[in-house]
C-alpha cells in the first residue's frame, strides 16, 4: 500500500514537471471536447475522403451563399473603387490568415503525434504552449471559441430566417394578400423544427446537394439580370463617406471567412499536402470566390446604383415568372441549408457539453430534442427582433468572424511560435499583432456601428 502511494506520488511529481501543453495533450487521444474533433481520430474508409476536385468544390460551396447577395449593397456604401480594393485586399488577407492557422495546427499535429485538432482544441493547446503567465487561459479559450462558433452558426440561421421570410412576403404579396414579414418568420417554425430532427449528418447530404443546385441556378439567372440595361459607369461613385466602412467590413468577413469549414475540408482530404501551397486547393478555390464576389458586387451596384437593396434579389422585377422562380430557388436552397448550419451549434452544445452529463435513454433523447427546438425558436425570435438582413449579416460578421478569422489566428500563432522564437526582427510576432489589431479595429467598429452607438452625439 505504501509502495503504491509512493509510486503514485512519483507519477504526480513527474507529471507536474512536464509543461502544461504536454500534460494537456496526454488526454487528447481520449477526449477531444467535441465530436467534430473526435471524428478526426476515427478510421475512415478510403472512399469517404475527398479528392482534390471534391475539396475544391467544397471550398466554393462554403463561400457562396446569402452573403454574396449583399455584396452590391456593400459596394454602394463603400464606393465601387473602395469596395473593389477592400474585397480583394481583405479577401486575400483572410486567406493568408487561414494558411497561418492551418500551418500552426499541422505543426502541433506533427509535433505531438495527435490527429488533426478542432479549432477550439487547437486554441487550447496553443495557449498552453505560450507564455506561462497566460497558460491558465487555455481551457477558457477553448470554451470561448466553441461559444463563438456556436453563436456564429446560430446567427447564420437567424439570417436565413430573415432571408426566407422576405422572399415569402414578396411572393405572398403577389399571389395571396399582404402580410407582415414577421408573421412569415413565425410560420417558418414548424418546417424548420422538422428539418432539425434529422438525426444523422449523412442524411442531410441530399438536402445539401439540392441546396447547392438551386442556389447555383439562381445565381446564374441573377447574373443575367445584372448584365441587362447597364447604365453609364461614370454615374457610379468610386468613394463614399468612411462612416459606412465598418458595415462593409462585417459583410466581407461574413461572406468570405470560413475557417471552421476549411479545417473540416482539410481533415477529410485524401492528400492534405495539396490543400495548402501557392497553387493549392485553398488558394485556387478562394481566388475564384474573391474574384466572383468582387465582380458580383460591382455588377450589382452598376446595375441598380443608389437604389441597390440590402439583398440584390429584392431589386429584381418580382412581377416576372423567371424572377419569382429565382426567388423560390434561393428560398428553398437556404431553407435546406438551415439544418446544416444549425447542426454545428447542436453538435457543440449537446455532444461537447451536455451529452456526457446525461444518462443514456429516452430522457437524454428528449432533452436533445428540446435543445434543438429551443435553438430553432431562438433563431426565429432573433430574426423577428432584427429583421434587417443587411444589419444582421454585418453584425454577425463583425462580432463573430472578426474574432474567429483574425483575432484568434493571431493569438494562436503568437502562442505556437513562442517556444521557437519569432524569427529575425521578431517578424512573426508583428504578423500576429497585425492580425489581432486588424480584428479588434474592424470588429469593434463594425459591432458598435451596427448597434447604433456611433450615431449617438
N, C-alpha and C positions, 0 to 999 in steps of 0.2 A: 504493500500500500504506500509506504513511504517512498519506495523507488518510483512508483507511478507518479506521485506528486512531484518528485524531483525532475522526472522526465518531462512532465507537462510544463513545469516552470522553465525548464531549459528551452523547450519549443517556444514558449511565450516570449522569453528573452530574445531568442533568435529572430522571431517574427518582428519584435519591436525594433530590432536593429535594421531591418530591411526598410528601404524607402517606401513612402506611402503608396506610390503608384504600383510597386511590385506586390505589396500586400493586397492592394485592391484587385490587381489582375489575377491573384490566386483564386478568386471566386468567379472570374469572368466565365470560365468554362461551365460553371454550374448554374449561373443565373445572369441573364443579360438585362433584366429590368423590364423589358417589353418583348412581346412575341415577335415584333418586327425584327428586333436584333437577334432573337433566339433562332429565327429561321436561317440565319447565316451559318449556323453550325450543323444544320440538318442536311445529311447527304441527299443529293438530288439526282434524278435520272438525267442522263445526258441530253435527252430531248427537251427537258424543262429549261435549259439555259438559252439565252438569247444569242443569235448570230449578230455580226456587226450591222447588217442591214436592219434586222429587227430592233436592235438598240437605237439605231439612227432614227427609225420611225417613232420609237417611244420617246426619244428626246423631242421630236417635233410635236407629238401628241400632248406632252406635258406642258408645252408652252402656248399652244394655240387654244384660245377659248374666249370667254367673255371679256377678258382684259383687252384683247385686240380691238374689239368694237368700240372701246373708249379711247383709242389712240387718236382718232381725228379730233376729239374734244381736247385732248392734251396738246395737240399742235395748235388749236385755236387759242388756248390760254397761254402758250409759250411763244407763238410765232413760228412760222414754218422753218426758218433757219435755226432758231434756238432749239426747237423741238427735234430737228434732224440731228443737230450736234449732241444734244442730251441723250437721245435714243442710242446713237452709235457709241458715244464715249461711255455712258453709264452701262450700256449693254455689254460691251466687251470688258469693261471693268468688273462687272458681275461674273462674267465667265472666268476671268483671272482669279477672282476670289474662290470660285468653285475648284479651280485647279489647285490652289493652295490648300484648301480644306481636304480634298481627296488625296493629295500627296502626303499631307500630315497624317491622315487616317491610315493610308497604306504604310507609312513609316512606322506607326505604332503597331500595326498588324505584323509586320516583318520583325520588328524589334522584340516583341513579346511572344510571337508564335501563336497568336489567337486569331479566330475568324474575324472577318471584316465587321467592325463595330457600327452600331447605330449612331445617329448624330448625338443623342443625349449621352450615351455611354462614352462616346469619343470625347465629349466635353469634360465628363467626369474624370476620365483617365488623364487627359491633357492637363487639367488644373492640378491634379495630384502630382504631376511631373514638374510643375512650375515652382515659383518661389515658395519656400517653406511657410512663410507667414500667411500665404493665401490658400494653402492646401486644405484648410478646414472648409473651404467653399466648394470642394469638389462635388460632394453629393447634392448640396443645394443647387448648383449649376445644372446638374443632370435633371433635377426636378423642374427647374425653370425652363430649360429647353423643351422638355415634354409639355409643359403648360403652354408655351408659345406655339409649338407645333399644333397642339390641340386647338388652341384659340384661333390660329390661322385657318385651319380647315373648317372650324365652326363658322368663322367669318365668311369663308368661301361659300358655305351652304346658305348663309343668310343672303349673300349677294345673288346666289342662284334663285332664291325665292323671289327677291325683288325683280330680277330679270324676267322670270317666267310670268309673274303676275302682271307686269306691264304689257307683255305681249298678249296675254289673255284678255286684258282690258281693251287693247286696240282691236282685237278680233271680236270681242263681245260687243263693243260699241257698234260694230258694223252689222253683225248678224243677229244680235239679240237686243239688249237695251243697255243704256249707260249705267255702270256700277262703279263704286269706289274701288280702286285697285287694292286697298287693304282687305276688302271682302274677298277678292280673288286669292289673296295670300292665305286667308283663313280657310278657304275651300281647298287649298292645296294640302292641308294637314293629313287627311285620310290616305290619299295615294302616296304621299311621301313616307308616312309611317309604314305602309305596306312594303315599300322598297327596302326599308331598314331591317325587315325581318328575314331577308335572305341571309342565312347563317354563314355560308361558306363563300370566301372571296372568289373562288374559281367560278361560282355560279353567276357572278357579276360580269364575267368576261363577255358573254353575248351582248349584254347591255352596253358595255364599253365599245364593242365593235359597231353596234347600231348608232351610238352617240357620235363616234368618230366619223362614220359615213355621212350622217345627216349634217354635221357641222361643216364637213369639207364641201359638200354640195352647196350648202347655204352660203359659205364664204365665196365660192366661185361665182354664184349668181349675184351676190352683193357687189363683188368687184366689177361685174358687167354693168351694174347701175352706176357705180362711181366713175366709170370711164365715159359715160354718156353726157353730152352737152356741157363739157367743162368750160367755165368762164375764163376770162383773161387772168393769167397767172399773176400779172402785175397788181391785181386787186388784193392779193394776199399780203398780210403784214409779216415781215421777216422776224420782227421782235415785238414783244408785249411787255407790259409792266412786270417787274420782278415779283409782285405780291402773289401771283398765281403759280410760281415755280414749285413751291412745296407740294401742291396738289399733283403737278406733273411728275414730280419725283416719286410720290406714292403710287401713282398709276403705273409708271415704268417698273418699279420694284415688284408690284403685284403681278404684272404681266410677264416679266422676264425671269425673275428669280424663282428657282425650283430646286434648291439644294437637296431637300429631302427625297424627292423623286429621283433626282440624278444619282444619289447614293444607292438607291434601290436598284436602278438600272445597272450600275457598275457591279453590284453584288451578284446579279443574275447573268452576267455575260460569260460566254464560253471563253473568250480571250480578253480578259480585263486590261491587258497591256495595250490593246488597240484603242481603248477608250480615251486615254489622255494622249499627249503629244501634239506637235504642231498641226498635223493633218489627221488627228484622231477623230473618233466618232463625236465626242463632245464639241470640239471646235467646229466641225462641219455642220452639225445639227444646229448649234446656236447661231452660227453665221447666217444660216438660212432664216432662222426665226427673227433675228435682229433686223436683217435687211427687209424682210417681209413686213415687220411692224413699222419700220421707218417709211417704206413705200405706201403701206395702207394708211398710215396717219396723214401723210402728205396728200394722197389722193382724196381722202375723205374731207379734209379741210379745204382743198382746192375745189371740190365739187359743191360743197354747201356753205363755205365761207363763214360769215358771222352767225349763220343760222344752224351751225353744227350742234347736234344734240349730244347729251351725255353718252348715249349709245347711238352710233350712226344708223343703226337699224330703224330708229324712230324718224329718221329723215326720209326713208324710202316711202313712196306713194302706197299707202295701205289699201287704197281702193282697187289695186290691181291684183289679180289672182296669183300671179307669179310672186309678188312681194309677200302676200299672205302665206304662200307656200314656204317661202324663205323663213318668215317669222315662225311658222309652225315647226319647221325643221330645227331651228335654233332652240325653241322652247322644249321640244322633245329630246333633243341632244343633251341639253343642260339638265333636264329632268332625270335622264338616265345616269348622268354624272353625279347627281346629288348623293346617292348612296355610296359611290366610290370614294368621294371626298369625306363623307361622314364616317366611313369605315375606319379611317385613320384615327379620328377622335375617339371612337368607341374602343378601338384596339388599345390605345394608350391608357385610357381611363379604366377600362374593365380588366384587360389582361395584365396591364402593367401594375395596377394598384389595388384592384378590388377582388379579383378572382381568387388570389391566394388566401384572402381573409374569409372567403365564403366556403361553406361546406357543399360538396357536390350533391346535386339533387334538384328537385323541382323548384325549391326556393331560390337556388342560385340562378336558374334559368329565368325565373320570374323577375328577380332583381335586375338581371341584364336587360330584359325586355323593357322594364321601367326606365332604365338608364337611356336606352335607345329612344323611347317615346319622349322622355324629358328633353333630350337633345334636339329632336325634331321640333317640339313645341317651342323651345327656347329660340331656335333659329328663326322660326316664323314670327315670334314676338319681336325679336330684334329687327327683322325686316319691316314689321308694321310700325315700329317706333322710328326707324330710319329708312324711309322709302326712297331716298335719293341714291340712285345707282352709282353715280359718279363720286359722291361724297363717301359712301360706304366703301367702295372699292379703294379709294385713296387712303382712307384711314387704316384699313387692314394692311395695305402695302407699307404705309409709313410706320405704323407701330410694330407690326409683327415682322415683316420682311427686312426692315432696316436692321433689326437685331439678328435675325436668323441668317441673313445674307451678307451682312457687313461687320457688325459689332462682334458677334460670336466667332466668325472666322478669324478676326484679328486677335481675339483673346486666345483661341485655340492655338494659332500659330505662334503667338508670343510664348505660350507655355511649353509647347513642343520643342521650340528652339532654345529654351532656357539653358538646358544642361550642355548643349553643344556650342553655345555662343551664337551670336547674331551676324557672323560674317564680318568682312572688312568694313570698317566705318560704321559698324552696327546697322548695316543697311536693312537687314531683316527685321530689326526692332522698329525702324522707321516705317517699314512697309506695314507692319501690324498696327502701328499708331495711326497711319493714314486710313486703314480700314475702319478702325474704331471711331476716329474723329469724323470721317465721312458719314458713317451710320448714325452717330449722335446728332450731327448737324442736320442732316436731311430728315431723320426720324422725328426729332423733337419739333423742328419747324413744320413738318407735314402734319404731325398729330395736333399741334396747337392750332394750326390754320384750319384743320377740319373741325376742331372743337369750337372755332369761332373766337378763341381768346385774343388772337391778334387783331381782330376787328374792334375790340373794345378801345376806347380812347385812353 
